[in-house]
Amino acid sequence: MLSDVDKIVIVVYFYFLGVAVIGFAARKMIHGLDDYFAGGHRIPWWLAAVSHHVSGYSAFAFVGYASLAYKVGLNIWTVFAVPCFLAMVIGAYVWAPRWVRLKVMTPVQYLEERFNNVVRQAIAWSGIAVKFVDEGTKLYSLAKVINAVTGLSTKKTIIGCGVITVIYLLVGGLWAEIMTDFAQFIVQFGITLALVPAVLAAVGGWRGLWNKPNSVPFALFSKDFPPYRLIVFFFVILMSYNGGTWGLAQRFYSLGKPSEAKKAALLSASLYLIYPLALYIPVWAAPLLIGELQDPEMAYIVVAQQQLPLIAPGLLGLLVAAMFAATMSMVDSDLNALAAVFTKDIYGRVIDRNASDQKLMKVGFAATAVFGAVTVACGLATESLGGAFKAMMDWYAAVLGPVSIPLLFGMLIPWTTWRGALLSWLGGFITFVVFKYWYTAPLAYLIWGQTDNEPLNWTITTGAELLVAFSIFIVEGFISRQSDEEQQRVRGLFSRLREQPEE
């Protein structure tokens, strides 16, 4: 449980750093919709890079991924760190500069120019719906941490954290999120670097971490994540971290120059490759320091509870505060992107085309509050879906493809028509439903001789969905023809996306 010093640290951290300074400082930088939703396209590249990286380290990284790290050992590095690194290196040369050249306020805004408004609306509505599962797992993960260190009810914590998160977003918009990301990165990074040597000393160093009877596995692959599952999961990560997760796309199109986006993506990639090793050393050490845990999701936090007070009083409180800030900022980022899409792509495009900026700001505030409430509801439902990691894999990761393929490959492939984008989106979702509920078990039996192999079942369902959606998107353009008006519009878009000299 938290000491009095820890509680004081949490209060001081949140009031002075989280609200009184960052939130209201960011508020002064908001002069309109573009500032609120896209940072006025003037976010510094290094700040965007840290924010992009930190957005992968909400409490979910300390709970959802921690539960997997406790089970599979070093394999978590090839599941999480290596795919993120490779995805961002690819993204630095492919998607990040293009997001800047689009000059958009929302990630789906350009889809009308590329295809038509029907595609824009389909991706907007379905993307909002899919994203709530991911948001719920983050709030759930944070509530688990707070429950472990304070004893507060998980359900009440989810509700309380959701309310605070929405209020903070309403105050400062994207600037508040990115500034908070940087502040909590410094705090979280410092605590992690302090915890790692203490944990290694307690278990006998790096060699002692792996060589004892109850050590976690020292292997790059496992039965939970064999190579075939990692390959499919990599493509999910590739799409998610390069813009399929809309809050991460914001980190690129909020920049001013394509070269800055490239640098931001490469810096984020480097951090993803290195930092997870330090992050999961306490999780790998948990069986040696604590013994077998009934709840692996708590592996990181129980080791932190044991070791941080031995280093300095107040560090545990600072870690909890930093986790809260990270999760709050990550959820805020996604809610900001969702509210932006609803405001600009749905309300401003379909419901009221003549709405003023002032009215759209009010709509954005209202959408933020409503989406925050839905996120809280999804957080409350996460436990019934099997916990944070299982909910993320079974639902968010599994259905991200149909939303992301038209969005990301629409700026790379010029020949696909609006019909191909729409059929790709629809075909992906239909394939997911058909395979998840009818065909996966028989196929798994033919391949593996059993029907309850979860890694294989997920790989078949998600792989089939991605293959169908991507194949339709690629092939359709060779069957259908764009009209003269479409060809002219698409040529104009792609000329803007090509490499151009920067001032």
C-alpha positions in Angstrom: 0.0 0.0 0.0 1.0 3.6 -0.5 2.8 5.4 2.3 1.9 9.0 3.4 4.9 10.2 1.5 3.7 8.4 -1.7 0.2 10.0 -1.3 1.7 13.5 -0.9 3.9 12.9 -4.0 0.8 11.9 -6.1 -1.2 15.0 -5.0 1.7 17.4 -5.7 2.5 15.7 -9.1 -1.1 16.0 -10.3 -2.0 19.4 -9.0 1.2 21.3 -9.9 2.4 19.4 -12.9 -0.7 17.9 -14.4 -3.4 20.6 -14.0 -2.1 23.9 -12.7 0.9 24.1 -15.0 0.5 21.9 -18.2 -3.2 22.0 -18.6 -3.7 25.7 -18.3 -0.4 26.5 -20.1 -1.7 24.5 -23.0 -5.1 26.2 -22.9 -3.4 29.5 -23.9 -2.2 27.9 -27.1 -5.7 26.9 -28.2 -7.2 29.5 -30.6 -9.4 27.3 -32.8 -10.2 23.9 -34.1 -6.8 23.4 -35.8 -5.0 24.1 -32.5 -7.3 21.9 -30.5 -7.3 18.9 -32.8 -3.9 19.2 -34.6 -1.7 21.4 -32.5 -1.8 24.1 -35.3 0.7 21.8 -37.2 3.5 23.3 -35.2 4.4 20.6 -32.7 8.2 20.2 -32.4 9.4 17.0 -33.9 11.2 15.7 -30.8 8.2 16.4 -28.7 6.0 14.5 -31.2 8.5 11.6 -31.2 8.5 11.3 -27.4 4.7 11.6 -27.3 4.3 8.9 -30.0 6.6 6.6 -28.1 5.0 7.3 -24.7 1.5 6.6 -26.2 2.5 3.0 -26.3 3.2 3.0 -22.5 0.0 3.6 -20.8 -0.8 1.4 -17.8 -1.7 -1.3 -20.3 2.1 -1.8 -20.9 2.5 -2.4 -17.2 -0.6 -4.6 -16.9 -1.6 -6.2 -20.2 1.8 -6.7 -21.7 3.2 -7.4 -18.3 0.9 -10.4 -17.9 2.3 -11.8 -21.2 5.9 -11.0 -20.2 5.4 -12.9 -16.9 4.3 -15.9 -18.9 6.6 -15.9 -22.0 9.7 -14.2 -20.7 12.1 -12.7 -23.3 9.5 -13.4 -26.0 7.8 -10.2 -25.0 10.6 -8.3 -26.6 10.0 -9.9 -30.0 6.2 -9.5 -29.5 6.3 -5.8 -28.5 9.6 -4.0 -29.0 10.9 -5.5 -32.2 7.6 -5.2 -34.2 7.2 -1.6 -33.0 10.8 -0.7 -34.0 10.5 -2.2 -37.5 7.0 -0.7 -38.0 8.3 2.8 -37.1 11.4 2.5 -39.3 9.2 1.6 -42.2 6.7 4.3 -41.3 9.5 6.9 -41.2 10.0 6.5 -44.9 6.5 5.6 -46.0 3.7 7.1 -43.9 5.0 9.7 -41.6 6.0 12.2 -44.3 2.8 11.7 -46.2 0.7 12.4 -43.1 2.4 15.9 -43.0 1.8 16.5 -46.7 -1.9 15.8 -46.4 -2.3 18.9 -44.2 -5.4 17.5 -42.4 -7.1 18.1 -39.1 -8.3 14.5 -38.8 -6.9 11.2 -40.1 -9.9 10.3 -42.2 -10.4 13.7 -43.7 -8.4 13.0 -46.9 -10.5 9.9 -47.7 -13.2 12.0 -49.4 -10.6 13.5 -51.8 -9.0 10.1 -52.4 -12.3 8.1 -52.7 -15.6 9.8 -51.8 -17.7 10.7 -48.8 -19.2 7.3 -48.4 -15.8 5.8 -47.8 -15.0 8.7 -45.4 -18.1 8.0 -43.4 -17.7 4.2 -43.3 -14.1 4.5 -42.0 -15.1 7.3 -39.6 -18.1 5.5 -38.0 -16.4 2.0 -37.8 -13.1 3.4 -36.6 -14.8 5.2 -33.7 -16.6 2.0 -32.7 -13.5 -0.2 -32.9 -11.4 2.2 -30.9 -13.5 2.0 -27.7 -12.3 -1.5 -27.0 -8.7 -0.3 -26.9 -9.6 2.7 -24.7 -11.4 0.5 -22.3 -8.4 -1.8 -21.8 -6.3 1.2 -20.9 -8.6 2.5 -18.2 -9.0 -1.1 -16.9 -5.2 -1.5 -16.7 -4.8 1.8 -14.8 -7.6 0.8 -12.4 -5.8 -2.5 -11.7 -2.6 -0.7 -10.7 -4.4 1.8 -8.4 -6.4 -1.1 -6.9 -3.2 -2.9 -6.1 -1.5 0.0 -4.3 -4.5 1.7 -2.7 -7.2 -0.9 -2.3 -9.7 1.3 -4.1 -12.5 -0.5 -6.1 -11.6 -1.2 -9.7 -15.0 -0.1 -11.0 -15.0 3.2 -9.0 -11.4 3.9 -10.2 -12.3 3.3 -13.8 -15.2 5.8 -13.5 -13.1 8.4 -11.6 -10.1 8.1 -14.0 -12.5 8.5 -17.0 -14.0 11.7 -15.6 -10.6 13.2 -14.8 -9.3 12.3 -18.2 -12.2 14.0 -20.0 -11.9 17.2 -17.9 -8.2 17.4 -18.7 -8.8 17.0 -22.4 -11.5 19.7 -22.4 -9.0 22.1 -20.8 -6.0 21.8 -23.1 -6.6 19.7 -26.3 -3.7 18.1 -28.2 -1.1 20.5 -26.8 -1.9 19.4 -23.2 -1.6 15.7 -24.1 1.8 16.1 -25.8 3.3 18.3 -23.0 2.0 15.8 -20.4 3.6 12.9 -22.4 7.0 14.6 -22.3 6.8 15.4 -18.6 5.7 11.9 -17.6 8.3 10.3 -19.9 11.0 12.0 -17.9 9.5 10.8 -14.6 8.7 7.3 -15.8 12.1 6.8 -17.5 13.9 8.0 -14.4 12.0 5.6 -12.1 12.5 2.7 -14.4 16.2 3.3 -14.6 16.4 3.4 -10.8 14.3 0.2 -10.4 16.2 -2.0 -12.9 19.6 -2.1 -11.1 17.9 -2.7 -7.8 16.0 -5.6 -9.2 19.0 -7.1 -11.0 21.1 -6.8 -7.8 18.3 -8.6 -5.9 18.2 -11.6 -8.3 22.0 -11.9 -8.9 22.3 -9.9 -12.1 21.3 -10.6 -15.7 22.6 -14.2 -15.6 20.8 -14.9 -12.3 17.5 -13.6 -13.9 17.3 -16.5 -16.3 19.3 -19.4 -14.7 17.2 -20.3 -11.7 14.6 -23.1 -11.6 11.6 -20.8 -11.4 13.0 -18.2 -13.9 10.8 -17.2 -16.8 11.8 -18.5 -20.3 14.8 -17.1 -22.0 13.6 -17.5 -25.6 12.6 -15.3 -28.5 9.5 -17.4 -29.3 6.9 -19.3 -27.3 3.9 -21.4 -27.7 1.7 -18.3 -27.1 3.6 -16.3 -29.8 5.2 -18.7 -32.3 6.7 -17.2 -35.5 3.5 -17.5 -37.6 1.5 -15.5 -35.0 4.3 -12.9 -34.7 4.2 -12.3 -38.5 0.5 -11.5 -38.5 0.8 -9.5 -35.3 3.6 -7.5 -36.9 1.2 -6.3 -39.7 -1.3 -5.3 -37.1 1.4 -3.3 -35.3 2.6 -1.8 -38.6 -0.9 -0.4 -39.3 -1.7 0.6 -35.8 1.5 2.6 -35.0 1.6 4.3 -38.4 -1.9 5.8 -38.2 -4.4 3.0 -37.9 -4.6 4.2 -34.3 -5.7 7.7 -35.0 -4.1 9.3 -31.9 -0.7 8.1 -33.3 -1.4 9.6 -36.7 -2.0 12.9 -34.9 1.6 12.9 -33.8 2.6 13.1 -37.5 0.1 15.4 -39.1 0.5 17.9 -36.2 4.1 18.5 -37.5 5.1 21.2 -40.0 7.5 19.4 -42.4 7.8 15.9 -43.8 11.5 15.7 -42.7 10.4 16.4 -39.1 7.9 13.5 -39.3 10.7 11.2 -40.5 12.9 12.2 -37.6 10.1 11.8 -35.1 9.3 8.3 -36.4 13.0 7.2 -36.2 13.4 8.5 -32.7 10.3 6.8 -31.6 11.5 3.5 -33.2 14.8 3.7 -31.3 13.1 4.1 -28.0 10.7 1.2 -28.7 13.7 -1.1 -29.4 15.6 -0.3 -26.2 13.2 0.8 -23.5 11.0 -2.4 -23.2 14.1 -4.4 -22.0 14.3 -2.1 -19.0 10.5 -2.0 -18.6 10.1 -5.8 -18.3 13.1 -6.8 -16.2 11.0 -6.3 -13.0 8.3 -8.5 -14.5 10.8 -11.2 -15.4 12.2 -11.0 -11.9 8.8 -11.3 -10.2 8.8 -15.2 -9.8 12.2 -14.9 -8.2 11.4 -12.0 -5.8 7.7 -12.6 -5.1 7.0 -16.3 -6.0 4.2 -17.5 -8.2 1.5 -14.8 -8.7 -2.2 -15.6 -8.9 -2.7 -12.5 -11.1 0.2 -12.0 -13.6 -1.2 -8.6 -14.6 0.2 -7.4 -11.3 3.7 -8.6 -11.8 5.3 -5.2 -12.4 3.5 -3.3 -9.7 4.1 -5.9 -6.9 7.9 -5.8 -7.6 7.8 -2.0 -7.7 5.9 -2.1 -4.3 8.7 -4.2 -2.9 11.8 -2.5 -4.4 11.0 1.3 -4.8 10.5 2.1 -1.1 14.0 0.6 -0.5 15.5 3.1 -3.0 13.8 6.3 -1.8 10.5 7.2 -0.1 7.8 8.6 -2.5 9.1 6.7 -5.6 6.1 4.3 -5.6 3.7 7.3 -5.5 5.6 9.0 -8.3 5.4 5.8 -10.4 1.6 5.5 -9.9 1.2 9.2 -10.7 3.3 8.8 -13.9 1.3 5.8 -14.9 -1.9 7.7 -14.4 -0.5 10.6 -16.4 0.6 8.3 -19.2 -2.8 6.6 -19.4 -4.7 9.8 -19.1 -2.7 11.3 -21.9 -3.0 8.2 -24.1 -6.7 8.0 -23.6 -7.0 11.8 -24.1 -5.1 11.5 -27.4 -7.4 8.9 -28.7 -10.5 10.7 -27.5 -9.2 13.9 -29.1 -8.8 12.1 -32.4 -12.2 10.4 -32.1 -13.9 13.7 -31.3 -12.1 15.4 -34.2 -13.3 12.7 -36.6 -16.9 13.0 -35.3 -16.8 16.8 -35.4 -15.2 17.4 -38.8 -15.9 14.2 -40.7 -19.3 13.4 -39.5 -21.1 16.4 -38.0 -19.4 19.1 -40.1 -19.7 17.0 -43.3 -23.1 15.3 -43.0 -25.2 16.8 -40.2 -24.5 20.5 -40.5 -22.2 21.6 -43.4 -22.6 25.3 -42.6 -21.6 25.0 -38.9 -19.3 27.8 -37.7 -16.0 27.0 -36.0 -17.5 28.1 -32.7 -20.3 25.6 -33.1 -17.9 22.9 -34.1 -15.8 23.6 -31.0 -18.9 23.0 -28.9 -19.7 19.8 -30.8 -16.2 18.7 -30.2 -16.5 19.3 -26.5 -19.8 17.4 -26.3 -18.4 14.5 -28.4 -15.4 14.3 -26.1 -17.7 14.0 -23.0 -19.9 11.3 -24.7 -17.0 9.3 -26.0 -15.4 9.5 -22.5 -18.5 8.0 -21.0 -18.5 5.1 -23.6 -14.8 4.5 -22.8 -15.6 4.2 -19.1 -18.3 1.6 -20.0 -15.8 -0.4 -22.1 -13.3 -0.2 -19.3 -15.9 -1.7 -17.0 -16.6 -4.5 -19.5 -12.9 -5.4 -20.1 -12.7 -8.0 -17.3 -15.6 -9.9 -18.7 -13.7 -10.1 -22.0 -10.8 -12.0 -20.3 -8.6 -9.1 -19.1 -6.6 -6.4 -20.8 -4.4 -8.3 -23.1 -7.0 -10.8 -24.3 -9.5 -8.1 -24.9 -7.0 -6.1 -27.0 -5.9 -9.1 -29.0 -9.3 -10.7 -29.6 -11.1 -7.5 -30.6 -9.1 -4.4 -31.2 -6.0 -6.0 -32.9 -8.2 -8.5 -34.7 -10.5 -5.9 -36.3 -8.1 -3.0 -36.9 -7.3 -4.2 -40.5 -10.5 -3.3 -42.3 -10.5 0.2 -40.9 -6.7 0.8 -41.5 -6.1 -0.7 -45.0 -8.2 1.9 -46.9 -6.8 4.6 -44.7 -3.1 3.8 -44.9 -2.8 2.3 -48.4 -5.2 4.8 -49.9 -2.2 7.2 -49.8 0.2 4.7 -51.4 -1.9 3.0 -54.1 -3.5 5.3 -56.7 -5.5 2.8 -58.8 -8.0 1.5 -56.3 -11.4 3.1 -56.7 -14.0 4.0 -54.0 -15.7 0.7 -54.6 -12.5 -1.2 -53.8 -12.0 0.8 -50.6 -15.5 0.1 -49.5 -15.4 -3.6 -50.5 -12.1 -4.0 -48.7 -13.6 -2.5 -45.5 -16.8 -4.6 -45.8 -15.0 -7.8 -46.8 -12.6 -7.6 -43.9 -15.3 -7.3 -41.3 -17.3 -10.1 -42.9 -14.3 -12.4 -43.0 -13.6 -11.7 -39.3 -17.1 -12.7 -38.3 -17.2 -15.8 -40.6 -13.8 -17.1 -39.4 -14.2 -16.2 -35.8 -17.5 -17.9 -35.3 -17.6 -20.7 -38.0 -14.5 -21.6 -39.9 -11.5 -21.1 -37.6 -12.1 -24.2 -35.5 -12.3 -26.7 -38.4 -9.2 -25.1 -40.0 -7.3 -25.3 -36.8 -8.2 -28.9 -36.4 -7.0 -29.7 -40.0 -3.7 -27.8 -39.4 -3.0 -28.6 -35.7 -5.2 -31.5 -34.8 -7.1 -29.5 -32.1 -9.6 -26.7 -31.9 -8.6 -24.9 -28.7 -5.2 -23.6 -29.8 -5.7 -19.9 -29.1 -2.5 -18.6 -31.0 -3.4 -20.5 -34.1 -7.1 -19.5 -33.9 -6.2 -15.8 -33.6 -3.7 -16.1 -36.5 -6.2 -17.8 -38.8 -9.0 -15.3 -38.1 -6.8 -12.1 -38.2 -4.7 -13.3 -41.1 -7.7 -14.3 -43.2 -9.3 -10.9 -42.5 -6.1 -9.0 -43.5 -5.5 -11.1 -46.6 -9.1 -10.6 -47.8 -9.2 -6.9 -47.1 -5.8 -6.2 -48.7 -6.4 -8.4 -51.7 -9.7 -6.7 -52.5 -8.1 -3.3 -52.1 -5.2 -4.2 -54.5 -7.0 -6.2 -57.1 -10.2 -4.1 -57.5 -8.4 -1.2 -59.2 -7.3 -3.6 -62.1 -11.0 -4.6 -62.6 -12.8 -1.3 -62.2 -11.9 2.0 -63.8 -11.8 5.5 -62.2 -13.9 8.1 -63.9 -12.1 11.1 -65.5 -13.1 13.3 -62.5 -11.8 10.7 -60.1 -8.5 10.3 -62.0 -7.9 14.1 -62.0 -8.7 14.3 -58.2 -6.5 11.4 -57.3 -3.6 12.7 -59.5 -3.8 16.0 -57.6 -3.7 14.2 -54.3 -0.7 12.1 -55.2 1.2 15.0 -56.6 0.9 16.6 -53.2 2.1 13.4 -51.5 5.3 13.1 -53.6 8.6 14.2 -52.2 9.0 18.0 -52.5 11.8 20.4 -51.5 11.3 22.0 -48.1 11.9 25.6 -47.2 
